[in-house]
Amino acid sequence: MTVTRDVILDLLPLYFAGQVSADTKTLVDEFLRTDPDFARMSQRFDTLLKAHGTPADGGAAERRAFERTRRLLKTRNQTIGMAVAYSLLPFAFFFRNGQIEWIMLRRPSVAATFAFTALVLWVAAWIINRRAVTPRS
């Protein structure tokens, strides 16, 4: 049986990850000795795999990206929750002398402060969301 470049190319990710048997390692080593051009190309391939993660690394790069996105989305959700709370607080009411009074009507400066804080939180949530959905380079 003749071993072709395609067969060796299929084996390279596992070969570079060290997850092949001794016989397969010998086969790949022998083929790379007989084809120096392919050996140089396979070394570049190994460099790219190490830089970008490989299926043979157990999906570590994908897990890191997933965890980063999960943390960002959790932070975004918490920020949106605070923004909603701060948006609604100016409309809260309290009892004074047996009557209901709205904070917004009674203290406009407090209402403005809550509104400004809510705006800042909404913008922060938007920025966090953009980071979560924009791929890292």
C-alpha positions in Angstrom: 0.0 0.0 0.0 1.3 3.5 -0.9 1.0 6.2 1.7 -0.1 9.5 0.0 0.2 13.1 1.2 -3.6 13.1 1.9 -3.2 10.2 4.4 -0.4 12.0 6.1 -2.3 15.3 6.1 -5.2 13.5 7.8 -2.8 12.2 10.5 -0.9 15.5 11.1 -3.2 17.1 13.8 -3.0 13.9 15.9 0.7 13.5 15.1 1.5 17.0 16.3 -0.7 16.6 19.4 1.2 13.4 20.3 -1.9 11.2 20.2 -0.8 8.6 17.6 0.7 5.1 18.1 4.4 4.5 17.7 3.8 2.8 14.3 1.9 5.8 13.0 4.6 8.2 14.3 7.2 6.1 12.5 5.1 6.2 9.3 4.7 10.0 9.4 8.3 10.6 10.3 9.5 8.4 7.4 7.1 10.2 5.0 8.3 13.6 6.1 12.0 12.5 5.6 11.2 11.5 2.0 9.3 14.7 1.2 11.1 17.8 2.5 8.7 20.3 0.9 5.8 18.6 2.6 7.7 18.5 5.9 8.2 22.3 5.8 4.5 22.8 5.0 3.5 20.5 7.8 5.7 22.5 10.3 3.8 25.7 9.2 0.6 23.7 9.7 1.7 22.8 13.2 2.5 26.4 14.0 -1.0 27.5 12.9 -2.6 24.7 14.9 -0.8 25.8 18.0 -1.7 29.4 17.5 -5.4 28.8 16.9 -6.1 25.6 18.8 -6.7 22.2 17.4 -9.4 19.7 17.7 -6.9 17.5 19.4 -6.4 20.0 22.3 -9.8 18.9 23.6 -11.5 22.1 22.6 -9.7 24.2 25.1 -9.8 27.3 22.9 -13.5 26.9 22.4 -14.1 26.4 26.1 -12.1 29.6 26.9 -14.1 31.6 24.3 -17.4 30.1 25.7 -16.4 31.0 29.3 -15.5 34.6 28.3 -18.8 35.1 26.5 -20.7 33.6 29.4 -19.0 35.9 31.9 -19.7 39.0 29.7 -23.3 38.1 29.1 -23.8 37.5 32.9 -22.3 40.9 33.6 -24.5 42.4 30.9 -27.6 40.9 32.4 -26.7 42.2 35.8 -26.1 45.6 34.4 -29.4 45.6 32.6 -31.1 44.6 35.8 -29.6 47.5 37.6 -30.5 49.8 34.8 -34.1 48.7 34.9 -34.1 49.2 38.7 -32.6 52.7 38.4 -35.0 53.6 35.6 -38.0 52.7 37.7 -36.9 54.1 41.1 -37.9 57.7 40.2 -41.4 56.5 39.8 -41.4 54.9 43.3 -43.7 56.3 45.9 -43.7 56.6 49.6 -46.3 57.4 52.2 -46.2 60.8 53.9 -48.8 61.9 56.3 -51.2 59.2 55.1 -50.8 60.3 51.5 -49.0 58.7 48.6 -46.2 60.9 47.1 -44.2 60.1 44.0 -40.4 60.6 44.4 -40.2 62.1 40.9 -42.7 64.8 41.7 -41.4 65.5 45.2 -37.7 65.5 44.5 -36.9 66.2 40.8 -33.1 66.2 41.5 -33.3 62.7 42.9 -35.3 61.6 39.8 -32.7 63.2 37.5 -29.9 61.4 39.3 -31.6 58.1 38.9 -32.4 58.8 35.3 -28.7 59.7 34.6 -27.5 56.6 36.4 -29.9 54.4 34.4 -28.6 55.9 31.2 -25.0 55.2 32.1 -26.0 51.6 33.0 -27.8 51.1 29.7 -24.8 52.3 27.8 -22.5 50.0 29.9 -24.8 47.1 29.1 -24.7 47.9 25.4 -20.8 48.1 25.4 -20.6 44.8 27.3 -23.0 43.2 24.8 -20.9 44.4 21.9 -17.8 42.8 23.5 -19.7 39.5 24.0 -20.8 39.2 20.4 -17.7 40.6 18.7 -15.1 38.0 17.9 -11.7 38.6 19.4 -8.8 38.9 17.0 
